[in-house]
């Protein structure tokens, strides 16, 4: 049985009776394009193959447009989930500087570093404890140097840009020295405090966002006064679980539970507050 052919008048080589082009396959441009034609009969576009099937356009009345919606969330690093099991996102990659203070352990700071690198940011860690950061930095990025570790005061300008945002993590104890890096667009800073020191109230007051893991009752009073927390929130801080933190500003606050992925658990271990 012969294979049926479909005739296409005026289109040589596509099953018509007109002579075709040697070696031409159905659906491909002819070696010598035919002259351009005007009107609805034009079905061949130079270098783009055949036009698709022609169907009527879909039209929507203006009165119906308000019913169309697309759920969109914030962009940034997913810290975890809130009490309603919704993603809690921290926008670290932004055109303006974001100063964040985390009163907590290295585990949560390293989870944030890994997730920032996963969304395309470069992470530079200035630390007095390189032995805690070097294994994570070597494992991050699959061989690409997306996380770098620097000695105290030895971090160079990182050259942030919209295509290559930067997260600076400063793990320098309870009295971190002033950074030598100038503020820059697309460069955010996260200062890690293992617990509160003499300069903590100033650091908390100047930060855009503050994250607090489990702390002592005395520290809870300092944080509550500086961040204008209610009595219930201040009282809850000493009893937070290892993977729960209160993220707050002067006006807003949100409890977030960080759930590590299998890869994060394999690299960093189980959630913990103390190092």
C-alpha positions in Angstrom: 0.0 0.0 0.0 1.3 3.4 -1.0 1.6 6.1 1.5 -1.0 8.8 0.9 0.3 12.3 0.1 -1.2 15.6 0.7 -1.1 18.1 -2.1 0.0 21.7 -1.4 -0.3 23.8 -4.5 2.6 26.1 -5.2 4.8 24.5 -2.5 7.4 22.3 -4.4 8.8 19.3 -2.6 6.0 18.9 0.0 4.0 16.2 -1.7 2.8 18.2 -4.7 2.9 17.2 -8.3 5.5 19.9 -9.0 9.1 18.8 -9.0 10.7 19.0 -5.6 14.2 19.7 -4.3 16.6 16.7 -4.1 17.2 15.5 -0.6 14.5 17.8 0.9 12.7 16.4 4.0 9.1 17.2 4.7 8.7 20.2 7.0 12.1 21.8 6.2 12.9 24.9 4.2 13.7 24.4 0.5 17.3 25.0 -0.5 16.1 27.8 -2.8 13.4 29.7 -1.0 10.4 30.6 -3.1 9.7 34.3 -3.7 7.8 36.0 -1.0 4.0 36.1 -1.6 1.5 38.6 -0.2 -1.9 37.8 1.3 -3.2 34.8 3.2 -1.5 32.3 0.9 1.9 33.1 2.3 2.7 30.1 4.5 6.5 30.0 4.5 8.8 32.3 6.5 12.4 32.5 5.6 14.6 30.7 8.1 11.7 29.9 10.4 10.0 27.0 8.7 6.2 26.5 8.3 3.7 28.5 10.2 1.6 26.6 12.7 -2.1 25.8 12.3 -4.3 28.8 12.0 -7.0 29.2 14.6 -9.3 31.9 15.8 -7.8 34.3 18.4 -8.9 34.0 22.0 -10.5 37.3 23.1 -11.4 38.2 26.6 -13.8 41.0 27.5 -12.3 43.8 29.7 -14.9 43.0 32.3 -13.4 39.5 32.8 -9.8 40.6 33.2 -10.2 41.3 36.9 -11.0 37.6 37.4 -7.6 36.6 36.0 -4.9 36.1 38.6 -1.6 34.4 39.1 -0.3 33.6 42.6 3.2 35.1 43.0 5.3 35.0 46.2 8.2 37.1 47.3 11.6 36.4 45.9 14.7 35.7 48.0 15.9 33.0 50.3 13.4 30.6 51.9 14.1 30.6 55.6 11.5 28.0 56.3 7.7 28.0 57.0 5.6 30.2 59.2 2.9 29.0 61.7 0.5 28.8 58.8 2.9 26.5 56.9 3.5 29.2 54.3 7.0 29.9 53.0 8.9 32.6 54.9 11.2 34.4 52.4 14.0 36.8 53.2 14.9 39.1 50.2 18.7 39.2 50.4 19.3 39.8 46.7 18.0 43.4 46.2 19.2 46.7 44.7 19.5 48.2 48.1 21.7 47.0 51.0 20.0 44.8 53.6 21.6 44.6 57.1 20.6 41.5 59.0 21.6 40.4 62.5 21.2 36.8 63.5 21.5 36.0 67.2 22.0 32.2 66.9 24.2 29.4 65.9 26.3 28.6 62.9 24.0 25.9 61.7 21.2 28.4 60.7 23.7 30.9 59.2 25.2 28.1 57.0 21.7 27.0 55.9 21.1 30.6 54.8 24.4 30.7 53.0 23.7 27.5 51.1 20.3 28.7 50.0 21.6 32.1 49.0 24.2 30.4 46.8 21.4 28.2 45.4 19.6 31.2 44.0 22.7 32.6 42.3 24.3 34.8 45.0 27.9 34.8 45.8 28.6 34.3 49.5 31.7 35.7 51.2 32.2 34.7 54.9 34.5 36.8 57.1 35.1 34.7 60.2 37.5 34.1 63.1 36.3 30.4 62.9 37.3 29.2 59.5 37.4 25.6 60.6 33.6 25.8 60.9 33.0 27.3 57.5 35.6 25.7 55.3 33.9 22.2 54.8 30.6 23.9 53.9 32.3 26.3 51.5 34.2 23.4 49.7 31.0 21.4 49.3 28.8 24.3 48.1 28.4 24.9 44.4 29.5 21.5 43.1 33.1 22.6 42.5 32.3 26.2 41.7 33.6 28.8 44.1 30.3 30.4 45.1 31.1 30.5 48.9 34.5 31.9 50.0 36.0 32.1 53.5 38.1 35.1 54.5 40.2 35.9 57.6 39.2 38.8 59.8 39.9 42.1 58.0 41.1 40.4 54.8 37.9 40.4 52.8 38.2 42.4 49.5 35.5 44.3 47.6 33.2 41.7 46.0 31.9 43.6 43.0 28.2 42.9 43.4 25.9 43.5 40.4 22.3 42.6 39.4 23.6 39.5 37.7 25.9 38.5 40.6 24.5 39.7 44.0 26.6 39.2 47.1 25.8 38.1 50.6 28.5 39.0 53.2 28.3 36.9 56.4 30.3 38.2 59.3 31.0 35.6 62.0 33.2 37.6 64.3 32.0 37.0 67.8 29.9 39.2 70.1 31.9 42.4 69.4 32.4 42.4 65.6 34.7 45.2 64.3 33.4 47.6 61.8 33.4 46.3 58.3 36.0 47.6 55.8 33.7 47.1 52.9 31.7 50.1 51.7 27.9 49.7 51.3 27.0 48.8 47.8 23.8 47.9 45.8 23.1 44.2 45.4 25.2 43.4 48.5 23.6 42.4 51.8 25.2 41.7 55.1 24.4 39.1 57.7 26.1 39.5 61.1 26.1 36.4 63.3 26.1 36.9 67.1 26.4 33.7 69.1 24.9 35.5 72.0 24.4 39.2 73.0 27.4 41.3 74.0 27.9 44.9 75.0 27.4 46.2 71.4 24.3 44.1 70.7 21.7 46.8 71.4 23.3 49.1 68.8 23.6 46.3 66.3 20.0 45.3 66.7 18.7 48.8 66.5 20.6 49.6 63.3 19.7 46.3 61.6 16.9 46.1 58.9 16.0 42.6 60.0 16.8 40.6 63.2 16.6 36.9 63.6 16.7 35.4 67.1 17.1 31.8 68.1 16.8 30.5 71.6 18.5 32.9 74.1 18.5 33.3 77.9 15.8 35.2 79.8 18.1 38.1 80.4 18.9 38.4 76.7 15.2 38.1 75.9 14.6 41.3 77.9 17.3 43.1 75.9 15.9 42.0 72.6 12.3 42.7 73.6 13.2 46.2 74.6 15.3 47.0 71.6 12.9 45.4 69.0 9.7 46.5 70.8 8.5 43.0 71.3 5.4 42.1 73.3 5.7 40.3 76.6 4.5 37.0 75.0 7.2 37.1 72.3 9.9 38.0 74.8 8.8 35.2 77.1 8.8 32.7 74.2 12.5 33.3 73.2 14.1 31.2 75.9 12.1 28.1 74.9 12.4 28.1 71.1 13.2 24.8 69.4 16.6 24.3 67.7 15.1 24.9 64.3 12.8 27.9 65.2 13.7 31.6 65.1 11.8 34.8 65.6 12.5 37.1 62.6 11.5 40.7 63.3 11.8 44.4 62.6 10.7 47.3 64.7 7.1 46.8 63.4 6.7 43.2 62.3 7.6 39.8 63.6 7.3 36.3 62.4 8.2 32.9 63.8 9.9 30.6 61.2 10.7 26.9 61.4 13.6 26.0 59.2 13.3 22.5 57.8 16.6 21.3 56.3 16.7 19.3 53.1 18.4 15.9 53.0 21.4 17.5 51.3 21.6 20.2 54.0 21.3 17.6 56.8 24.0 15.4 55.2 26.4 18.4 55.0 25.5 20.4 58.2 24.0 17.8 60.4 20.7 18.1 62.4 19.4 21.5 63.5 21.2 22.9 66.6 21.4 26.1 68.5 24.9 25.8 69.9 28.0 25.1 67.9 
